[in-house]
Amino acid sequence: MRGKAAIRAAAEKTGIVFAANFSVGVNLTFHILDTVALVLNEGYDIEIIEGHHRHKVDAPSGTALRMGEVIAGALGRDLKQCAVYGREGHTGPRDPSTIGFATVRAGDIVGDHTALFATDGERVEITHKASSRMTFAAGAVRAAVWVNGKTGLYDMQDVLGLNNR
């Protein structure tokens, strides 16, 4: 047994919190994005811009991808079908059903993530910026305390009480 199947099997015996990011602020951002996407569901172009330090090897980050999944899910779309990763050269007009991703790798950026909803005359930007990795550790400790004594597979939305709102 490998991957997610192994995690699900283990969760039958113990509590597991599985998350792309354990920061409380990032997970609140995911919750907010679900609401924003429901409201700004027509006529808005959606872009996710993320930045990390020069040593990060993957792009886009797991947090940026999760932002895209949350937005796509709220809109009834499959991120695999609507994601556009970077743009270069002559791209033609923008497909309004896409979610674009742009990546920055520079300096010592811990983690900057912005979801941009743009239409004629208006932009809404939802941004989370981490200035210390301690925020991830604090969220992981909060999750560990919360899951203690439970069995099952959970995410940070469960830990924060946001799944039922």
CNS distance restraints for C-alpha pairs under 8 A (distance, minus, plus):
assign (resid   1 and name CA) (resid   5 and name CA) 6.29 0.50 0.50
assign (resid   1 and name CA) (resid   6 and name CA) 5.41 0.50 0.50
assign (resid   2 and name CA) (resid   6 and name CA) 5.14 0.50 0.50
assign (resid   3 and name CA) (resid   7 and name CA) 6.52 0.50 0.50
assign (resid   4 and name CA) (resid   8 and name CA) 6.13 0.50 0.50
assign (resid   5 and name CA) (resid   9 and name CA) 6.17 0.50 0.50
assign (resid   6 and name CA) (resid  10 and name CA) 6.15 0.50 0.50
assign (resid   7 and name CA) (resid  11 and name CA) 6.14 0.50 0.50
assign (resid   7 and name CA) (resid  16 and name CA) 7.98 0.50 0.50
assign (resid   7 and name CA) (resid 153 and name CA) 7.98 0.50 0.50
assign (resid   8 and name CA) (resid  12 and name CA) 6.77 0.50 0.50
assign (resid   8 and name CA) (resid 152 and name CA) 7.87 0.50 0.50
assign (resid   8 and name CA) (resid 153 and name CA) 6.69 0.50 0.50
assign (resid   9 and name CA) (resid  13 and name CA) 7.62 0.50 0.50
assign (resid  10 and name CA) (resid  14 and name CA) 6.39 0.50 0.50
assign (resid  11 and name CA) (resid  15 and name CA) 5.55 0.50 0.50
assign (resid  11 and name CA) (resid  16 and name CA) 5.84 0.50 0.50
assign (resid  11 and name CA) (resid 151 and name CA) 6.00 0.50 0.50
assign (resid  11 and name CA) (resid 152 and name CA) 4.55 0.50 0.50
assign (resid  11 and name CA) (resid 153 and name CA) 5.34 0.50 0.50
assign (resid  12 and name CA) (resid 151 and name CA) 6.16 0.50 0.50
assign (resid  12 and name CA) (resid 152 and name CA) 5.67 0.50 0.50
assign (resid  13 and name CA) (resid 151 and name CA) 5.98 0.50 0.50
assign (resid  13 and name CA) (resid 152 and name CA) 7.45 0.50 0.50
assign (resid  14 and name CA) (resid 149 and name CA) 7.79 0.50 0.50
assign (resid  14 and name CA) (resid 150 and name CA) 6.48 0.50 0.50
assign (resid  14 and name CA) (resid 151 and name CA) 4.36 0.50 0.50
assign (resid  14 and name CA) (resid 152 and name CA) 6.33 0.50 0.50
assign (resid  15 and name CA) (resid 147 and name CA) 5.69 0.50 0.50
assign (resid  15 and name CA) (resid 148 and name CA) 6.95 0.50 0.50
assign (resid  15 and name CA) (resid 149 and name CA) 7.14 0.50 0.50
assign (resid  15 and name CA) (resid 150 and name CA) 4.94 0.50 0.50
assign (resid  15 and name CA) (resid 151 and name CA) 3.94 0.50 0.50
assign (resid  15 and name CA) (resid 152 and name CA) 4.89 0.50 0.50
assign (resid  15 and name CA) (resid 153 and name CA) 6.13 0.50 0.50
assign (resid  15 and name CA) (resid 154 and name CA) 7.53 0.50 0.50
assign (resid  16 and name CA) (resid 147 and name CA) 6.95 0.50 0.50
assign (resid  16 and name CA) (resid 151 and name CA) 7.29 0.50 0.50
assign (resid  16 and name CA) (resid 152 and name CA) 6.29 0.50 0.50
assign (resid  16 and name CA) (resid 153 and name CA) 5.00 0.50 0.50
assign (resid  16 and name CA) (resid 154 and name CA) 5.99 0.50 0.50
assign (resid  17 and name CA) (resid 143 and name CA) 6.70 0.50 0.50
assign (resid  17 and name CA) (resid 144 and name CA) 7.77 0.50 0.50
assign (resid  17 and name CA) (resid 147 and name CA) 7.11 0.50 0.50
assign (resid  17 and name CA) (resid 153 and name CA) 6.07 0.50 0.50
assign (resid  17 and name CA) (resid 154 and name CA) 4.62 0.50 0.50
assign (resid  17 and name CA) (resid 155 and name CA) 4.97 0.50 0.50
assign (resid  17 and name CA) (resid 156 and name CA) 6.77 0.50 0.50
assign (resid  18 and name CA) (resid 153 and name CA) 7.10 0.50 0.50
assign (resid  18 and name CA) (resid 154 and name CA) 6.14 0.50 0.50
assign (resid  18 and name CA) (resid 155 and name CA) 5.09 0.50 0.50
assign (resid  18 and name CA) (resid 156 and name CA) 7.42 0.50 0.50
assign (resid  19 and name CA) (resid 155 and name CA) 5.49 0.50 0.50
assign (resid  19 and name CA) (resid 156 and name CA) 6.22 0.50 0.50
assign (resid  20 and name CA) (resid  62 and name CA) 5.87 0.50 0.50
assign (resid  20 and name CA) (resid  63 and name CA) 5.93 0.50 0.50
assign (resid  20 and name CA) (resid  66 and name CA) 7.00 0.50 0.50
assign (resid  21 and name CA) (resid  26 and name CA) 7.04 0.50 0.50
assign (resid  21 and name CA) (resid  27 and name CA) 7.37 0.50 0.50
assign (resid  21 and name CA) (resid  62 and name CA) 7.73 0.50 0.50
assign (resid  21 and name CA) (resid  63 and name CA) 6.26 0.50 0.50
assign (resid  21 and name CA) (resid 136 and name CA) 7.10 0.50 0.50
assign (resid  22 and name CA) (resid  26 and name CA) 7.55 0.50 0.50
assign (resid  22 and name CA) (resid  27 and name CA) 7.27 0.50 0.50
assign (resid  22 and name CA) (resid 135 and name CA) 7.99 0.50 0.50
assign (resid  22 and name CA) (resid 136 and name CA) 5.15 0.50 0.50
assign (resid  22 and name CA) (resid 137 and name CA) 7.36 0.50 0.50
assign (resid  22 and name CA) (resid 139 and name CA) 4.91 0.50 0.50
assign (resid  22 and name CA) (resid 140 and name CA) 5.46 0.50 0.50
assign (resid  22 and name CA) (resid 143 and name CA) 7.88 0.50 0.50
assign (resid  22 and name CA) (resid 156 and name CA) 6.73 0.50 0.50
assign (resid  23 and name CA) (resid  27 and name CA) 6.31 0.50 0.50
assign (resid  23 and name CA) (resid 135 and name CA) 5.52 0.50 0.50
assign (resid  23 and name CA) (resid 136 and name CA) 4.54 0.50 0.50
assign (resid  23 and name CA) (resid 137 and name CA) 7.63 0.50 0.50
assign (resid  23 and name CA) (resid 138 and name CA) 7.30 0.50 0.50
assign (resid  23 and name CA) (resid 139 and name CA) 4.95 0.50 0.50
assign (resid  23 and name CA) (resid 140 and name CA) 7.54 0.50 0.50
assign (resid  24 and name CA) (resid  28 and name CA) 6.15 0.50 0.50
assign (resid  24 and name CA) (resid 135 and name CA) 7.53 0.50 0.50
assign (resid  24 and name CA) (resid 136 and name CA) 7.78 0.50 0.50
assign (resid  24 and name CA) (resid 139 and name CA) 5.56 0.50 0.50
assign (resid  24 and name CA) (resid 156 and name CA) 7.79 0.50 0.50
assign (resid  24 and name CA) (resid 160 and name CA) 7.78 0.50 0.50
assign (resid  25 and name CA) (resid  29 and name CA) 6.11 0.50 0.50
assign (resid  25 and name CA) (resid 128 and name CA) 7.03 0.50 0.50
assign (resid  26 and name CA) (resid  30 and name CA) 6.35 0.50 0.50
assign (resid  26 and name CA) (resid 128 and name CA) 6.36 0.50 0.50
assign (resid  27 and name CA) (resid  31 and name CA) 6.45 0.50 0.50
assign (resid  27 and name CA) (resid 156 and name CA) 6.52 0.50 0.50
assign (resid  27 and name CA) (resid 157 and name CA) 6.63 0.50 0.50
assign (resid  28 and name CA) (resid  32 and name CA) 6.24 0.50 0.50
assign (resid  28 and name CA) (resid 157 and name CA) 7.94 0.50 0.50
assign (resid  29 and name CA) (resid  33 and name CA) 6.04 0.50 0.50
assign (resid  29 and name CA) (resid 126 and name CA) 7.45 0.50 0.50
assign (resid  29 and name CA) (resid 127 and name CA) 7.69 0.50 0.50
assign (resid  29 and name CA) (resid 128 and name CA) 7.02 0.50 0.50
assign (resid  30 and name CA) (resid  34 and name CA) 6.44 0.50 0.50
assign (resid  30 and name CA) (resid  66 and name CA) 7.88 0.50 0.50
assign (resid  30 and name CA) (resid  67 and name CA) 6.15 0.50 0.50
assign (resid  30 and name CA) (resid  70 and name CA) 6.60 0.50 0.50
assign (resid  31 and name CA) (resid  35 and name CA) 6.90 0.50 0.50
assign (resid  31 and name CA) (resid 157 and name CA) 7.74 0.50 0.50
assign (resid  31 and name CA) (resid 162 and name CA) 7.15 0.50 0.50
assign (resid  32 and name CA) (resid  36 and name CA) 6.22 0.50 0.50
assign (resid  33 and name CA) (resid  37 and name CA) 5.89 0.50 0.50
assign (resid  33 and name CA) (resid  67 and name CA) 7.47 0.50 0.50
assign (resid  33 and name CA) (resid  70 and name CA) 6.98 0.50 0.50
assign (resid  33 and name CA) (resid  71 and name CA) 6.36 0.50 0.50
assign (resid  33 and name CA) (resid 115 and name CA) 7.92 0.50 0.50
assign (resid  33 and name CA) (resid 126 and name CA) 7.46 0.50 0.50
assign (resid  34 and name CA) (resid  38 and name CA) 6.41 0.50 0.50
assign (resid  34 and name CA) (resid  70 and name CA) 5.94 0.50 0.50
assign (resid  34 and name CA) (resid  71 and name CA) 5.82 0.50 0.50
assign (resid  34 and name CA) (resid  74 and name CA) 5.70 0.50 0.50
assign (resid  35 and name CA) (resid  39 and name CA) 6.46 0.50 0.50
assign (resid  35 and name CA) (resid  74 and name CA) 7.84 0.50 0.50
assign (resid  36 and name CA) (resid  40 and name CA) 5.93 0.50 0.50
assign (resid  37 and name CA) (resid  41 and name CA) 5.53 0.50 0.50
assign (resid  37 and name CA) (resid  71 and name CA) 5.68 0.50 0.50
assign (resid  37 and name CA) (resid  74 and name CA) 6.12 0.50 0.50
assign (resid  37 and name CA) (resid  75 and name CA) 6.67 0.50 0.50
assign (resid  38 and name CA) (resid  74 and name CA) 5.91 0.50 0.50
assign (resid  38 and name CA) (resid  75 and name CA) 6.54 0.50 0.50
assign (resid  40 and name CA) (resid  44 and name CA) 6.39 0.50 0.50
assign (resid  40 and name CA) (resid 117 and name CA) 7.45 0.50 0.50
assign (resid  41 and name CA) (resid  75 and name CA) 6.59 0.50 0.50
assign (resid  43 and name CA) (resid  96 and name CA) 7.50 0.50 0.50
assign (resid  43 and name CA) (resid 119 and name CA) 6.22 0.50 0.50
assign (resid  44 and name CA) (resid  96 and name CA) 7.52 0.50 0.50
assign (resid  44 and name CA) (resid 117 and name CA) 5.56 0.50 0.50
assign (resid  44 and name CA) (resid 118 and name CA) 5.06 0.50 0.50
assign (resid  44 and name CA) (resid 119 and name CA) 4.75 0.50 0.50
assign (resid  45 and name CA) (resid  96 and name CA) 6.06 0.50 0.50
assign (resid  45 and name CA) (resid  97 and name CA) 7.89 0.50 0.50
assign (resid  45 and name CA) (resid  98 and name CA) 7.65 0.50 0.50
assign (resid  45 and name CA) (resid  99 and name CA) 7.45 0.50 0.50
assign (resid  45 and name CA) (resid 116 and name CA) 7.75 0.50 0.50
assign (resid  45 and name CA) (resid 117 and name CA) 5.54 0.50 0.50
assign (resid  45 and name CA) (resid 118 and name CA) 5.06 0.50 0.50
assign (resid  45 and name CA) (resid 119 and name CA) 6.28 0.50 0.50
assign (resid  46 and name CA) (resid  98 and name CA) 7.16 0.50 0.50
assign (resid  46 and name CA) (resid  99 and name CA) 5.13 0.50 0.50
assign (resid  46 and name CA) (resid 100 and name CA) 6.35 0.50 0.50
assign (resid  46 and name CA) (resid 115 and name CA) 7.07 0.50 0.50
assign (resid  46 and name CA) (resid 116 and name CA) 5.57 0.50 0.50
assign (resid  46 and name CA) (resid 117 and name CA) 4.73 0.50 0.50
assign (resid  46 and name CA) (resid 118 and name CA) 6.55 0.50 0.50
assign (resid  47 and name CA) (resid  99 and name CA) 5.54 0.50 0.50
assign (resid  47 and name CA) (resid 100 and name CA) 4.43 0.50 0.50
assign (resid  47 and name CA) (resid 101 and name CA) 5.76 0.50 0.50
assign (resid  47 and name CA) (resid 102 and name CA) 7.57 0.50 0.50
assign (resid  47 and name CA) (resid 115 and name CA) 5.83 0.50 0.50
assign (resid  47 and name CA) (resid 116 and name CA) 5.06 0.50 0.50
assign (resid  47 and name CA) (resid 117 and name CA) 6.72 0.50 0.50
assign (resid  48 and name CA) (resid  64 and name CA) 6.74 0.50 0.50
assign (resid  48 and name CA) (resid  67 and name CA) 7.70 0.50 0.50
assign (resid  48 and name CA) (resid  68 and name CA) 7.28 0.50 0.50
assign (resid  48 and name CA) (resid  99 and name CA) 7.37 0.50 0.50
assign (resid  48 and name CA) (resid 100 and name CA) 6.02 0.50 0.50
assign (resid  48 and name CA) (resid 101 and name CA) 4.82 0.50 0.50
assign (resid  48 and name CA) (resid 102 and name CA) 6.29 0.50 0.50
assign (resid  48 and name CA) (resid 113 and name CA) 7.18 0.50 0.50
assign (resid  48 and name CA) (resid 114 and name CA) 5.64 0.50 0.50
assign (resid  48 and name CA) (resid 115 and name CA) 4.52 0.50 0.50
assign (resid  48 and name CA) (resid 116 and name CA) 6.14 0.50 0.50
assign (resid  49 and name CA) (resid  64 and name CA) 7.64 0.50 0.50
assign (resid  49 and name CA) (resid 101 and name CA) 5.88 0.50 0.50
assign (resid  49 and name CA) (resid 102 and name CA) 4.76 0.50 0.50
assign (resid  49 and name CA) (resid 103 and name CA) 5.97 0.50 0.50
assign (resid  49 and name CA) (resid 104 and name CA) 7.80 0.50 0.50
assign (resid  49 and name CA) (resid 113 and name CA) 5.88 0.50 0.50
assign (resid  49 and name CA) (resid 114 and name CA) 5.19 0.50 0.50
assign (resid  49 and name CA) (resid 115 and name CA) 6.52 0.50 0.50
assign (resid  49 and name CA) (resid 116 and name CA) 7.76 0.50 0.50
assign (resid  50 and name CA) (resid  60 and name CA) 7.32 0.50 0.50
assign (resid  50 and name CA) (resid  61 and name CA) 7.49 0.50 0.50
assign (resid  50 and name CA) (resid  64 and name CA) 6.43 0.50 0.50
assign (resid  50 and name CA) (resid 101 and name CA) 7.87 0.50 0.50
assign (resid  50 and name CA) (resid 102 and name CA) 6.42 0.50 0.50
assign (resid  50 and name CA) (resid 103 and name CA) 5.17 0.50 0.50
assign (resid  50 and name CA) (resid 104 and name CA) 6.15 0.50 0.50
assign (resid  50 and name CA) (resid 111 and name CA) 7.35 0.50 0.50
assign (resid  50 and name CA) (resid 112 and name CA) 5.41 0.50 0.50
assign (resid  50 and name CA) (resid 113 and name CA) 4.41 0.50 0.50
assign (resid  50 and name CA) (resid 114 and name CA) 6.30 0.50 0.50
assign (resid  51 and name CA) (resid 103 and name CA) 5.85 0.50 0.50
assign (resid  51 and name CA) (resid 104 and name CA) 4.38 0.50 0.50
assign (resid  51 and name CA) (resid 105 and name CA) 5.70 0.50 0.50
assign (resid  51 and name CA) (resid 106 and name CA) 7.42 0.50 0.50
assign (resid  51 and name CA) (resid 109 and name CA) 6.64 0.50 0.50
assign (resid  51 and name CA) (resid 110 and name CA) 7.96 0.50 0.50
assign (resid  51 and name CA) (resid 111 and name CA) 5.80 0.50 0.50
assign (resid  51 and name CA) (resid 112 and name CA) 4.98 0.50 0.50
assign (resid  51 and name CA) (resid 113 and name CA) 6.59 0.50 0.50
assign (resid  52 and name CA) (resid  56 and name CA) 6.57 0.50 0.50
assign (resid  52 and name CA) (resid 104 and name CA) 6.42 0.50 0.50
assign (resid  52 and name CA) (resid 105 and name CA) 5.15 0.50 0.50
assign (resid  52 and name CA) (resid 106 and name CA) 6.44 0.50 0.50
assign (resid  52 and name CA) (resid 107 and name CA) 7.90 0.50 0.50
assign (resid  52 and name CA) (resid 108 and name CA) 7.09 0.50 0.50
assign (resid  52 and name CA) (resid 109 and name CA) 4.69 0.50 0.50
assign (resid  52 and name CA) (resid 110 and name CA) 5.51 0.50 0.50
assign (resid  52 and name CA) (resid 111 and name CA) 4.95 0.50 0.50
assign (resid  52 and name CA) (resid 112 and name CA) 6.62 0.50 0.50
assign (resid  53 and name CA) (resid 105 and name CA) 5.38 0.50 0.50
assign (resid  53 and name CA) (resid 106 and name CA) 4.99 0.50 0.50
assign (resid  53 and name CA) (resid 107 and name CA) 5.17 0.50 0.50
assign (resid  53 and name CA) (resid 108 and name CA) 4.38 0.50 0.50
assign (resid  53 and name CA) (resid 109 and name CA) 4.43 0.50 0.50
assign (resid  53 and name CA) (resid 110 and name CA) 6.06 0.50 0.50
assign (resid  53 and name CA) (resid 111 and name CA) 7.62 0.50 0.50
assign (resid  54 and name CA) (resid 105 and name CA) 4.77 0.50 0.50
assign (resid  54 and name CA) (resid 106 and name CA) 4.45 0.50 0.50
assign (resid  54 and name CA) (resid 107 and name CA) 5.44 0.50 0.50
assign (resid  54 and name CA) (resid 108 and name CA) 6.66 0.50 0.50
assign (resid  54 and name CA) (resid 109 and name CA) 7.85 0.50 0.50
assign (resid  55 and name CA) (resid 105 and name CA) 7.67 0.50 0.50
assign (resid  56 and name CA) (resid 105 and name CA) 7.20 0.50 0.50
assign (resid  59 and name CA) (resid 103 and name CA) 6.66 0.50 0.50
assign (resid  60 and name CA) (resid  64 and name CA) 6.13 0.50 0.50
assign (resid  60 and name CA) (resid  65 and name CA) 6.61 0.50 0.50
assign (resid  60 and name CA) (resid 101 and name CA) 7.29 0.50 0.50
assign (resid  60 and name CA) (resid 102 and name CA) 7.58 0.50 0.50
assign (resid  60 and name CA) (resid 103 and name CA) 6.12 0.50 0.50
assign (resid  61 and name CA) (resid  65 and name CA) 6.30 0.50 0.50
assign (resid  62 and name CA) (resid  66 and name CA) 6.08 0.50 0.50
assign (resid  63 and name CA) (resid  67 and name CA) 6.20 0.50 0.50
assign (resid  63 and name CA) (resid 113 and name CA) 7.85 0.50 0.50
assign (resid  64 and name CA) (resid  68 and name CA) 6.35 0.50 0.50
assign (resid  64 and name CA) (resid 101 and name CA) 7.99 0.50 0.50
assign (resid  64 and name CA) (resid 113 and name CA) 6.64 0.50 0.50
assign (resid  65 and name CA) (resid  69 and name CA) 6.19 0.50 0.50
assign (resid  66 and name CA) (resid  70 and name CA) 6.12 0.50 0.50
assign (resid  67 and name CA) (resid  71 and name CA) 6.27 0.50 0.50
assign (resid  67 and name CA) (resid 115 and name CA) 7.58 0.50 0.50
assign (resid  68 and name CA) (resid  72 and name CA) 5.91 0.50 0.50
assign (resid  68 and name CA) (resid  79 and name CA) 6.59 0.50 0.50
assign (resid  68 and name CA) (resid  83 and name CA) 7.89 0.50 0.50
assign (resid  68 and name CA) (resid  99 and name CA) 7.07 0.50 0.50
assign (resid  69 and name CA) (resid  73 and name CA) 5.82 0.50 0.50
assign (resid  69 and name CA) (resid  78 and name CA) 7.67 0.50 0.50
assign (resid  69 and name CA) (resid  79 and name CA) 5.79 0.50 0.50
assign (resid  70 and name CA) (resid  74 and name CA) 6.22 0.50 0.50
assign (resid  71 and name CA) (resid  75 and name CA) 6.34 0.50 0.50
assign (resid  72 and name CA) (resid  76 and name CA) 6.11 0.50 0.50
assign (resid  72 and name CA) (resid  77 and name CA) 4.79 0.50 0.50
assign (resid  72 and name CA) (resid  78 and name CA) 6.02 0.50 0.50
assign (resid  72 and name CA) (resid  79 and name CA) 5.61 0.50 0.50
assign (resid  72 and name CA) (resid  99 and name CA) 7.87 0.50 0.50
assign (resid  73 and name CA) (resid  77 and name CA) 5.68 0.50 0.50
assign (resid  73 and name CA) (resid  78 and name CA) 6.85 0.50 0.50
assign (resid  73 and name CA) (resid  79 and name CA) 7.81 0.50 0.50
assign (resid  77 and name CA) (resid  81 and name CA) 7.64 0.50 0.50
assign (resid  77 and name CA) (resid  82 and name CA) 7.24 0.50 0.50
assign (resid  78 and name CA) (resid  82 and name CA) 6.49 0.50 0.50
assign (resid  79 and name CA) (resid  83 and name CA) 5.48 0.50 0.50
assign (resid  79 and name CA) (resid  99 and name CA) 7.75 0.50 0.50
assign (resid  82 and name CA) (resid  97 and name CA) 6.48 0.50 0.50
assign (resid  82 and name CA) (resid  98 and name CA) 4.55 0.50 0.50
assign (resid  82 and name CA) (resid  99 and name CA) 5.89 0.50 0.50
assign (resid  83 and name CA) (resid  98 and name CA) 5.70 0.50 0.50
assign (resid  83 and name CA) (resid  99 and name CA) 4.89 0.50 0.50
assign (resid  83 and name CA) (resid 100 and name CA) 5.82 0.50 0.50
assign (resid  83 and name CA) (resid 101 and name CA) 7.30 0.50 0.50
assign (resid  84 and name CA) (resid  98 and name CA) 6.55 0.50 0.50
assign (resid  84 and name CA) (resid  99 and name CA) 6.10 0.50 0.50
assign (resid  84 and name CA) (resid 100 and name CA) 4.68 0.50 0.50
assign (resid  84 and name CA) (resid 101 and name CA) 6.13 0.50 0.50
assign (resid  85 and name CA) (resid 100 and name CA) 6.02 0.50 0.50
assign (resid  85 and name CA) (resid 101 and name CA) 4.90 0.50 0.50
assign (resid  85 and name CA) (resid 102 and name CA) 6.63 0.50 0.50
assign (resid  86 and name CA) (resid 100 and name CA) 7.04 0.50 0.50
assign (resid  86 and name CA) (resid 101 and name CA) 5.80 0.50 0.50
assign (resid  86 and name CA) (resid 102 and name CA) 5.33 0.50 0.50
assign (resid  86 and name CA) (resid 103 and name CA) 7.57 0.50 0.50
assign (resid  87 and name CA) (resid  91 and name CA) 6.91 0.50 0.50
assign (resid  94 and name CA) (resid  98 and name CA) 7.87 0.50 0.50
assign (resid 105 and name CA) (resid 109 and name CA) 7.91 0.50 0.50
assign (resid 109 and name CA) (resid 131 and name CA) 7.42 0.50 0.50
assign (resid 110 and name CA) (resid 129 and name CA) 7.93 0.50 0.50
assign (resid 110 and name CA) (resid 130 and name CA) 5.76 0.50 0.50
assign (resid 110 and name CA) (resid 131 and name CA) 5.77 0.50 0.50
assign (resid 110 and name CA) (resid 132 and name CA) 6.40 0.50 0.50
assign (resid 110 and name CA) (resid 133 and name CA) 6.79 0.50 0.50
assign (resid 111 and name CA) (resid 129 and name CA) 5.84 0.50 0.50
assign (resid 111 and name CA) (resid 130 and name CA) 5.13 0.50 0.50
assign (resid 111 and name CA) (resid 131 and name CA) 7.22 0.50 0.50
assign (resid 112 and name CA) (resid 127 and name CA) 7.38 0.50 0.50
assign (resid 112 and name CA) (resid 128 and name CA) 5.95 0.50 0.50
assign (resid 112 and name CA) (resid 129 and name CA) 4.42 0.50 0.50
assign (resid 112 and name CA) (resid 130 and name CA) 6.32 0.50 0.50
assign (resid 113 and name CA) (resid 127 and name CA) 5.61 0.50 0.50
assign (resid 113 and name CA) (resid 128 and name CA) 5.37 0.50 0.50
assign (resid 113 and name CA) (resid 129 and name CA) 6.40 0.50 0.50
assign (resid 114 and name CA) (resid 125 and name CA) 6.39 0.50 0.50
assign (resid 114 and name CA) (resid 126 and name CA) 5.52 0.50 0.50
assign (resid 114 and name CA) (resid 127 and name CA) 4.23 0.50 0.50
assign (resid 114 and name CA) (resid 128 and name CA) 6.51 0.50 0.50
assign (resid 115 and name CA) (resid 125 and name CA) 5.69 0.50 0.50
assign (resid 115 and name CA) (resid 126 and name CA) 5.26 0.50 0.50
assign (resid 115 and name CA) (resid 127 and name CA) 6.48 0.50 0.50
assign (resid 116 and name CA) (resid 123 and name CA) 6.91 0.50 0.50
assign (resid 116 and name CA) (resid 124 and name CA) 5.89 0.50 0.50
assign (resid 116 and name CA) (resid 125 and name CA) 4.58 0.50 0.50
assign (resid 116 and name CA) (resid 126 and name CA) 6.63 0.50 0.50
assign (resid 117 and name CA) (resid 123 and name CA) 5.72 0.50 0.50
assign (resid 117 and name CA) (resid 124 and name CA) 5.12 0.50 0.50
assign (resid 117 and name CA) (resid 125 and name CA) 6.34 0.50 0.50
assign (resid 118 and name CA) (resid 122 and name CA) 6.00 0.50 0.50
assign (resid 118 and name CA) (resid 123 and name CA) 4.36 0.50 0.50
assign (resid 118 and name CA) (resid 124 and name CA) 6.37 0.50 0.50
assign (resid 119 and name CA) (resid 123 and name CA) 6.35 0.50 0.50
assign (resid 130 and name CA) (resid 135 and name CA) 7.34 0.50 0.50
assign (resid 133 and name CA) (resid 137 and name CA) 6.91 0.50 0.50
assign (resid 134 and name CA) (resid 138 and name CA) 6.07 0.50 0.50
assign (resid 135 and name CA) (resid 139 and name CA) 6.26 0.50 0.50
assign (resid 136 and name CA) (resid 140 and name CA) 6.22 0.50 0.50
assign (resid 137 and name CA) (resid 141 and name CA) 6.20 0.50 0.50
assign (resid 138 and name CA) (resid 142 and name CA) 6.21 0.50 0.50
assign (resid 139 and name CA) (resid 143 and name CA) 6.15 0.50 0.50
assign (resid 140 and name CA) (resid 144 and name CA) 6.14 0.50 0.50
assign (resid 141 and name CA) (resid 145 and name CA) 6.21 0.50 0.50
assign (resid 142 and name CA) (resid 146 and name CA) 6.16 0.50 0.50
assign (resid 142 and name CA) (resid 159 and name CA) 7.82 0.50 0.50
assign (resid 143 and name CA) (resid 147 and name CA) 6.04 0.50 0.50
assign (resid 143 and name CA) (resid 156 and name CA) 7.04 0.50 0.50
assign (resid 143 and name CA) (resid 159 and name CA) 5.96 0.50 0.50
assign (resid 144 and name CA) (resid 148 and name CA) 6.09 0.50 0.50
assign (resid 146 and name CA) (resid 159 and name CA) 6.28 0.50 0.50
assign (resid 147 and name CA) (resid 151 and name CA) 7.82 0.50 0.50
assign (resid 147 and name CA) (resid 159 and name CA) 7.67 0.50 0.50
assign (resid 154 and name CA) (resid 158 and name CA) 6.08 0.50 0.50
assign (resid 154 and name CA) (resid 159 and name CA) 7.60 0.50 0.50
assign (resid 155 and name CA) (resid 159 and name CA) 6.66 0.50 0.50
assign (resid 156 and name CA) (resid 160 and name CA) 6.10 0.50 0.50
assign (resid 157 and name CA) (resid 161 and name CA) 6.05 0.50 0.50
assign (resid 157 and name CA) (resid 162 and name CA) 4.96 0.50 0.50
assign (resid 157 and name CA) (resid 163 and name CA) 5.44 0.50 0.50
assign (resid 158 and name CA) (resid 162 and name CA) 6.10 0.50 0.50
assign (resid 158 and name CA) (resid 163 and name CA) 5.66 0.50 0.50
assign (resid 161 and name CA) (resid 165 and name CA) 7.85 0.50 0.50
